[in-house]
Amino acid sequence: MRASLHDRPGCICLRVWLAGVRRTGARATVVFMFKRVGVLIVVLLGSLACAQGSEATIRAKCAAEWPGDPQMRAYCERMQREGLLEVQQLNARNGGVPVDAYRVASGRCVTDWPDDYSMQAYCLRQQLEGYAAVSRGPSSPLVTVTSQEAAVIARGCSLDWSTDYSMQAYCQRQQVEGLAFIRNRPPTVPASTWGRLVNACELDWRNDYNMQAYCVRRALG
């Protein structure tokens, strides 16, 4: 037995929707629904255009890098598409970090690698690892970092690398290593000499433990 037009799934859905509109009797409901459909269409078209743009970018990049090597061009395109997929997956959940932080990380990577999705994905991984380290704060098993010292280090590195969490994390490691050095006098250096050098270098490089350590090392020869 053939199903009538009214029994087809699409028509059933339409009938239910129209019945709802009749029940409400509100013209505004119809307008609202059509607006929602319009927004959905715009989003879908935007996504399609974005996908086509990304694919064009990939093909152009790999063709320029490997003009006479179809095998390497295909490999390049595959790596770029894998990178694009990873970037899209990270974008969908903001990399598991606060939105503002992810916006900073993503902006850095897109700026540094505008047409290279593979490097964007790598860059994002580095930025997210850096953000996690920065969130934990400066620390080391070699030295006890006071809350005041941690605040000084975090503030200085944030000012130096405001849009780069990877470099902020590296900066913090360097600062903590410097702090550990000046806190641990080598047994071959007299305490009086060490104290004098540390104090002098602290005056020259206040709140920069990495440079204080460099200053002391240089003075020791």
Backbone torsions as a table, in degrees:
resi	resn	phi	psi	omega
1	MET	NA	129.1	-177.4
2	ARG	-79.8	138.8	176.6
3	ALA	-76.3	138.3	176.4
4	SER	-73.1	166.2	-179.8
5	LEU	-56.6	-37.9	-176.0
6	HIS	-72.8	-15.9	-179.2
7	ASP	-92.0	-5.7	-179.1
8	ARG	-71.9	147.4	-173.9
9	PRO	-53.4	-44.2	-178.4
10	GLY	-63.9	-38.6	-179.1
11	CYS	-71.5	-34.8	177.6
12	ILE	-61.2	-45.8	179.7
13	CYS	-62.1	-40.8	-179.8
14	LEU	-64.9	-42.4	-180.0
15	ARG	-61.5	-42.0	179.6
16	VAL	-63.2	-43.7	-179.5
17	TRP	-62.5	-45.4	-179.3
18	LEU	-64.4	-37.1	178.2
19	ALA	-62.6	-39.3	178.2
20	GLY	-63.6	-40.6	179.1
21	VAL	-64.4	-41.4	-179.8
22	ARG	-64.8	-37.3	-179.5
23	ARG	-64.4	-42.1	-179.6
24	THR	-73.7	-32.5	-178.4
25	GLY	63.6	20.4	-174.8
26	ALA	-107.0	118.7	177.1
27	ARG	-64.3	-31.6	-179.4
28	ALA	-61.1	-31.6	179.7
29	THR	-63.8	-41.9	179.0
30	VAL	-63.2	-45.4	-179.6
31	VAL	-61.2	-43.4	-179.0
32	PHE	-61.7	-43.6	-178.7
33	MET	-64.0	-41.8	179.5
34	PHE	-67.1	-34.6	176.1
35	LYS	-63.0	-41.8	179.1
36	ARG	-63.2	-42.3	177.5
37	VAL	-61.8	-41.5	179.9
38	GLY	-62.4	-43.2	177.9
39	VAL	-61.9	-42.9	179.6
40	LEU	-61.0	-42.2	179.3
41	ILE	-63.5	-42.1	179.0
42	VAL	-61.6	-43.9	179.8
43	VAL	-62.1	-44.7	-179.3
44	LEU	-63.9	-42.8	178.2
45	LEU	-64.8	-38.3	178.0
46	GLY	-64.1	-41.4	178.5
47	SER	-64.2	-41.1	178.8
48	LEU	-63.6	-44.0	179.7
49	ALA	-63.9	-38.9	178.8
50	CYS	-63.9	-44.3	179.7
51	ALA	-62.5	-42.5	178.7
52	GLN	-65.2	-38.8	178.0
53	GLY	-64.8	-41.1	178.9
54	SER	-64.1	-42.7	180.0
55	GLU	-64.7	-39.1	178.0
56	ALA	-65.0	-39.1	178.0
57	THR	-62.5	-44.4	-179.9
58	ILE	-61.5	-48.7	-177.9
59	ARG	-63.5	-42.1	-179.7
60	ALA	-65.4	-42.9	-179.3
61	LYS	-62.6	-49.6	-176.1
62	CYS	-70.5	-33.7	176.8
63	ALA	-65.8	-37.6	179.3
64	ALA	-71.0	-34.9	-177.3
65	GLU	-80.2	-31.3	-176.7
66	TRP	-131.4	64.3	-174.1
67	PRO	-65.0	-29.9	-176.5
68	GLY	-114.0	17.2	-175.9
69	ASP	-133.9	89.4	-178.1
70	PRO	-59.0	-34.3	-178.8
71	GLN	-66.2	-46.4	179.6
72	MET	-70.5	-31.8	177.1
73	ARG	-64.8	-42.0	178.6
74	ALA	-64.6	-40.9	178.0
75	TYR	-63.2	-43.4	178.5
76	CYS	-59.0	-45.8	-179.4
77	GLU	-63.8	-39.9	180.0
78	ARG	-63.9	-43.9	179.3
79	MET	-64.3	-38.5	178.9
80	GLN	-66.5	-40.5	179.5
81	ARG	-68.0	-37.7	175.9
82	GLU	-63.9	-41.2	177.2
83	GLY	-63.4	-42.7	178.8
84	LEU	-61.2	-42.7	179.5
85	LEU	-62.2	-43.1	179.1
86	GLU	-63.5	-42.6	178.2
87	VAL	-61.0	-43.6	-179.9
88	GLN	-63.4	-39.7	178.5
89	GLN	-66.1	-40.3	177.2
90	LEU	-66.6	-40.9	178.9
91	ASN	-60.7	-37.0	-175.6
92	ALA	-63.8	-28.0	-179.5
93	ARG	-122.5	18.8	179.6
94	ASN	54.0	32.0	177.0
95	GLY	64.0	11.7	-179.5
96	GLY	76.0	15.2	179.6
97	VAL	-123.1	169.3	177.6
98	PRO	-55.1	149.0	-175.0
99	VAL	-56.5	-46.2	-177.8
100	ASP	-62.3	-40.6	179.3
101	ALA	-65.6	-41.2	-180.0
102	TYR	-67.4	-35.3	178.2
103	ARG	-61.5	-40.5	177.7
104	VAL	-64.2	-48.0	-178.7
105	ALA	-62.7	-46.5	-179.0
106	SER	-64.2	-42.2	179.0
107	GLY	-60.1	-40.8	177.6
108	ARG	-61.1	-46.5	-175.1
109	CYS	-70.7	-39.1	178.2
110	VAL	-66.6	-37.9	178.6
111	THR	-65.8	-42.5	-178.1
112	ASP	-74.4	-32.3	-175.0
113	TRP	-134.5	68.0	-172.0
114	PRO	-63.5	-29.6	-176.9
115	ASP	-122.9	24.1	-178.0
116	ASP	-130.7	95.8	-175.3
117	TYR	-71.2	-30.1	177.4
118	SER	-63.4	-44.6	178.7
119	MET	-73.4	-31.3	174.6
120	GLN	-61.0	-43.2	179.5
121	ALA	-64.1	-45.3	178.1
122	TYR	-61.5	-45.6	179.9
123	CYS	-59.8	-43.5	179.5
124	LEU	-62.6	-40.2	177.3
125	ARG	-60.7	-43.6	179.1
126	GLN	-63.9	-42.2	-179.3
127	GLN	-65.4	-40.3	-179.4
128	LEU	-69.6	-37.9	174.6
129	GLU	-63.5	-41.7	178.2
130	GLY	-62.9	-42.1	179.4
131	TYR	-61.4	-41.4	179.5
132	ALA	-62.2	-42.4	179.6
133	ALA	-66.3	-42.8	179.5
134	VAL	-63.9	-38.1	179.7
135	SER	-64.8	-34.3	178.1
136	ARG	-70.1	-30.5	178.9
137	GLY	93.9	162.6	-178.4
138	PRO	-65.2	131.5	178.3
139	SER	-160.6	161.0	178.7
140	SER	-164.0	144.0	174.8
141	PRO	-72.1	-10.8	-176.1
142	LEU	-88.0	-16.6	-176.1
143	VAL	-155.7	148.2	174.3
144	THR	-87.4	118.2	180.0
145	VAL	-95.2	118.3	179.2
146	THR	-71.3	163.1	179.8
147	SER	-62.7	-34.7	178.7
148	GLN	-67.7	-44.3	178.4
149	GLU	-64.7	-39.4	178.4
150	ALA	-62.6	-40.6	179.2
151	ALA	-65.8	-40.1	178.6
152	VAL	-63.1	-45.0	-179.3
153	ILE	-64.4	-48.6	-178.1
154	ALA	-61.7	-42.5	-178.9
155	ARG	-66.1	-44.6	-179.5
156	GLY	-62.8	-44.2	-178.5
157	CYS	-69.9	-34.4	177.6
158	SER	-66.5	-38.4	178.2
159	LEU	-68.5	-38.7	-178.8
160	ASP	-72.1	-32.5	-174.2
161	TRP	-134.9	61.1	-171.5
162	SER	-63.3	-27.0	-177.1
163	THR	-115.6	22.9	-176.8
164	ASP	-142.9	96.2	-177.8
165	TYR	-68.0	-32.3	178.1
166	SER	-62.0	-44.4	178.7
167	MET	-72.7	-31.3	174.4
168	GLN	-61.4	-43.4	179.3
169	ALA	-64.8	-42.5	177.9
170	TYR	-62.9	-44.0	178.7
171	CYS	-58.5	-44.3	179.7
172	GLN	-63.5	-40.2	178.1
173	ARG	-62.1	-43.0	179.5
174	GLN	-63.1	-41.1	179.9
175	GLN	-65.4	-42.7	179.9
176	VAL	-66.9	-39.8	176.7
177	GLU	-62.1	-39.9	176.9
178	GLY	-63.7	-42.5	178.2
179	LEU	-62.4	-41.4	178.5
180	ALA	-62.9	-38.1	-179.6
181	PHE	-64.3	-49.1	-175.5
182	ILE	-74.2	-15.4	177.4
183	ARG	-86.3	-15.5	-175.7
184	ASN	-119.0	90.5	-179.1
185	ARG	-66.3	130.1	174.6
186	PRO	-63.7	141.3	-177.9
187	PRO	-63.2	-19.5	-178.8
188	THR	-82.0	-9.3	-178.8
189	VAL	-105.1	125.5	178.8
190	PRO	-58.8	146.0	-177.5
191	ALA	-59.3	-39.0	-178.7
192	SER	-65.4	-41.9	179.1
193	THR	-65.7	-45.3	180.0
194	TRP	-60.6	-46.7	179.9
195	GLY	-60.5	-41.9	179.9
196	ARG	-63.8	-45.2	-179.4
197	LEU	-65.8	-44.2	-179.7
198	VAL	-61.9	-43.4	180.0
199	ASN	-64.1	-41.7	-179.8
200	ALA	-64.8	-43.7	-178.7
201	CYS	-70.7	-30.9	176.7
202	GLU	-65.4	-37.6	177.4
203	LEU	-65.7	-37.9	-179.2
204	ASP	-74.9	-32.2	-173.8
205	TRP	-132.0	58.4	-179.1
206	ARG	-60.3	133.7	178.0
207	ASN	68.2	14.5	175.1
208	ASP	-127.0	90.0	-173.6
209	TYR	-69.8	-29.6	177.5
210	ASN	-64.0	-46.2	179.4
211	MET	-72.8	-30.3	174.6
212	GLN	-62.1	-44.2	179.1
213	ALA	-64.4	-43.2	177.6
214	TYR	-60.3	-42.4	179.8
215	CYS	-60.7	-44.9	179.8
216	VAL	-65.6	-45.9	178.9
217	ARG	-57.7	-43.9	-179.5
218	ARG	-64.2	-40.0	179.5
219	ALA	-66.0	-34.4	178.4
220	LEU	-74.0	-18.2	-179.6
221	GLY	75.9	NA	NA
